[in-house]
Amino acid sequence: MAYGALDGTGLDAALRRRLAALIDEGREIWERFDREVRRHEFHPFVAADYERVLATLLPLRRPGLRFLEWGSASGVITIMADLLGLEAYGIELDAGLVEIARGLAARHGSGARFAVGSFLPTGYEWRSPTRDSRLGTIGRGPSGYLELKRPLDDFDVVFAYPWDGEAPIMRDVMRRYGAPGARLILHGQPDETVRRR
């Protein structure tokens, strides 16, 4: 990533360098993963537009803000949030990717925390407006909140990069389990503020 791409962000030079290095390594991890895994079999990990996500996170910088990424994959976005001063956590189904994320966090001096599991709270059942109970999300596993030892309503901001069909489920989970006033940021879609049912 060109170091100058972070100019105008209001961040000090040292933090800009750290974020640029993180994004560069994140892209390298994605390219290697795509070459070694995705070209041989389906895997849901697709890298987000890291600069676009960074631009979304910058206005959220406030002390004490708690951030959660659903489907944190290699951890780049969760680590970015941590480097920006948010208390950052990620949940990811693929244990191998969680190990990659933890290693990336350590290399970049981040305190971001990662859990293996699903972003769905224990006991969650999806009911579409047509009463279809088929879960439109990829993969199943134990709830990641158990490992984090934090419920969903502990988080102020939740970020996810949904697959087709996942956004309605993510919105439903936030409406049912998120904290009132928490923000749901779905990559490529308008932000939403939680209003409990």
C-alpha positions as CSV (number, residue, x, y, z in Angstrom):
1,M,0.0,0.0,0.0
2,A,1.3,3.4,-0.8
3,Y,2.1,5.2,2.4
4,G,0.6,8.4,1.0
5,A,-2.8,6.6,0.7
6,L,-3.2,7.3,4.4
7,D,-2.5,11.0,4.1
8,G,-5.3,13.3,5.0
9,T,-6.7,10.8,7.6
10,G,-5.5,12.9,10.6
11,L,-3.5,10.0,11.9
12,D,0.1,10.5,13.0
13,A,2.9,9.3,10.8
14,A,3.8,6.3,13.0
15,L,0.2,5.0,13.1
16,R,-0.1,5.5,9.3
17,R,3.0,3.4,8.8
18,R,1.7,0.7,11.1
19,L,-1.7,0.6,9.3
20,A,0.0,0.5,5.8
21,A,2.2,-2.4,6.9
22,L,-0.8,-4.3,8.3
23,I,-2.8,-3.8,5.1
24,D,0.2,-4.8,2.9
25,E,0.7,-8.0,5.0
26,G,-3.1,-8.7,4.9
27,R,-3.1,-8.5,1.2
28,E,-0.1,-10.9,1.0
29,I,-1.9,-13.3,3.3
30,W,-5.1,-13.2,1.2
31,E,-3.1,-13.7,-2.1
32,R,-1.3,-16.8,-0.6
33,F,-4.6,-18.1,0.9
34,D,-6.3,-17.7,-2.5
35,R,-3.5,-19.5,-4.3
36,E,-3.1,-22.3,-1.8
37,V,-6.7,-22.9,-0.7
38,R,-9.4,-21.2,-2.7
39,R,-8.1,-22.3,-6.1
40,H,-8.4,-25.9,-5.0
41,E,-11.7,-25.8,-3.0
42,F,-14.4,-23.4,-2.0
43,H,-13.7,-21.3,1.1
44,P,-15.8,-18.3,2.2
45,F,-12.8,-16.0,3.0
46,V,-12.8,-13.1,0.7
47,A,-10.7,-10.0,1.6
48,A,-12.6,-6.8,2.1
49,D,-11.5,-3.4,0.7
50,Y,-9.2,-2.6,3.6
51,E,-8.8,1.1,2.8
52,R,-12.6,1.5,2.5
53,V,-13.1,-0.2,5.9
54,L,-10.4,2.0,7.4
55,A,-12.2,5.1,6.1
56,T,-15.4,3.8,7.8
57,L,-13.7,3.1,11.1
58,L,-11.8,6.4,11.4
59,P,-14.9,8.5,12.5
60,L,-15.7,5.9,15.2
61,R,-12.5,6.5,17.2
62,R,-13.5,7.1,20.8
63,P,-12.1,5.8,24.0
64,G,-13.9,2.8,25.4
65,L,-15.7,1.8,22.2
66,R,-15.9,-2.0,21.9
67,F,-15.7,-3.4,18.3
68,L,-16.6,-6.9,17.0
69,E,-15.9,-8.4,13.6
70,W,-18.1,-11.3,12.5
71,G,-16.1,-13.6,10.2
72,S,-12.8,-12.0,11.0
73,A,-10.8,-14.3,8.8
74,S,-7.1,-13.3,8.8
75,G,-7.9,-10.5,11.4
76,V,-6.8,-7.4,9.4
77,I,-9.9,-5.4,10.1
78,T,-10.1,-6.4,13.8
79,I,-6.4,-5.5,14.2
80,M,-7.0,-2.2,12.3
81,A,-9.8,-1.3,14.8
82,D,-7.4,-2.1,17.7
83,L,-4.6,0.0,16.3
84,L,-7.2,2.9,16.0
85,G,-7.8,2.6,19.8
86,L,-11.0,0.5,19.8
87,E,-11.3,-2.5,22.1
88,A,-11.3,-5.0,19.2
89,Y,-12.5,-8.7,19.0
90,G,-13.1,-11.0,16.1
91,I,-15.1,-14.2,15.7
92,E,-14.2,-16.7,12.9
93,L,-15.3,-20.3,12.2
94,D,-12.0,-21.4,10.6
95,A,-9.6,-22.2,13.4
96,G,-6.7,-22.0,11.0
97,L,-7.6,-18.5,10.1
98,V,-7.9,-17.6,13.8
99,E,-4.3,-18.8,14.3
100,I,-3.2,-16.6,11.3
101,A,-5.0,-13.6,12.8
102,R,-3.4,-14.1,16.2
103,G,0.0,-14.3,14.6
104,L,-0.7,-11.2,12.6
105,A,-1.8,-9.3,15.7
106,A,1.4,-10.3,17.5
107,R,3.6,-9.2,14.6
108,H,1.8,-5.8,14.5
109,G,1.8,-5.2,18.3
110,S,-2.0,-5.5,18.5
111,G,-4.1,-6.5,21.5
112,A,-7.0,-7.6,19.3
113,R,-8.6,-10.8,20.5
114,F,-10.0,-13.6,18.4
115,A,-12.3,-16.5,19.1
116,V,-13.1,-19.6,17.0
117,G,-16.8,-20.0,16.5
118,S,-20.0,-18.8,14.9
119,F,-21.3,-15.2,15.1
120,L,-24.7,-16.6,15.9
121,P,-25.6,-16.6,19.7
122,T,-26.4,-19.9,21.3
123,G,-30.0,-20.8,20.6
124,Y,-30.5,-18.4,17.8
125,E,-33.1,-19.6,15.2
126,W,-33.7,-17.8,12.0
127,R,-37.2,-17.2,10.7
128,S,-37.4,-15.3,7.4
129,P,-40.4,-13.1,6.7
130,T,-41.7,-16.2,4.8
131,R,-41.1,-18.3,7.9
132,D,-38.3,-20.2,6.2
133,S,-36.0,-21.6,8.9
134,R,-33.1,-22.5,6.6
135,L,-30.0,-20.6,7.8
136,G,-28.7,-18.5,4.9
137,T,-25.2,-18.2,6.4
138,I,-22.1,-20.3,5.5
139,G,-20.9,-22.7,8.1
140,R,-22.0,-23.8,11.5
141,G,-20.2,-24.1,14.8
142,P,-20.4,-23.3,18.5
143,S,-21.1,-19.7,19.3
144,G,-17.9,-17.6,19.4
145,Y,-19.3,-15.5,22.3
146,L,-18.6,-18.4,24.6
147,E,-14.8,-18.2,24.0
148,L,-14.9,-14.4,24.1
149,K,-16.7,-14.5,27.4
150,R,-18.8,-11.5,26.2
151,P,-22.4,-11.4,24.9
152,L,-23.2,-9.6,21.7
153,D,-24.8,-6.7,23.6
154,D,-21.4,-5.9,25.1
155,F,-20.3,-4.4,21.7
156,D,-20.8,-0.9,20.4
157,V,-19.9,-1.6,16.7
158,V,-20.2,-4.8,14.8
159,F,-18.7,-5.2,11.3
160,A,-19.2,-8.0,8.8
161,Y,-18.7,-8.7,5.1
162,P,-21.9,-10.7,4.3
163,W,-22.3,-13.2,1.6
164,D,-25.5,-13.1,-0.5
165,G,-28.4,-14.0,1.9
166,E,-26.5,-13.3,5.1
167,A,-27.4,-9.6,5.6
168,P,-31.0,-10.3,6.7
169,I,-29.8,-12.8,9.3
170,M,-27.1,-10.4,10.5
171,R,-29.6,-7.7,10.9
172,D,-32.0,-10.0,12.7
173,V,-29.2,-11.2,15.1
174,M,-28.4,-7.5,15.9
175,R,-32.1,-6.6,16.5
176,R,-32.6,-9.6,18.8
177,Y,-29.2,-9.7,20.7
178,G,-27.3,-6.4,20.0
179,A,-27.2,-3.5,22.4
180,P,-29.7,-0.7,21.7
181,G,-27.9,2.0,19.9
182,A,-25.0,-0.3,18.7
183,R,-24.0,0.1,15.1
184,L,-24.0,-2.7,12.5
185,I,-21.6,-2.0,9.6
186,L,-22.1,-4.4,6.7
187,H,-19.3,-4.0,4.1
188,G,-20.8,-2.2,1.1
189,Q,-24.1,-1.3,2.7
190,P,-25.4,1.7,4.8
191,D,-24.6,1.6,8.5
192,E,-27.5,0.7,10.8
193,T,-28.3,1.5,14.4
194,V,-29.8,-1.3,16.5
195,R,-33.4,-0.9,17.6
196,R,-34.4,-3.9,19.7
197,R,-37.6,-5.7,18.8
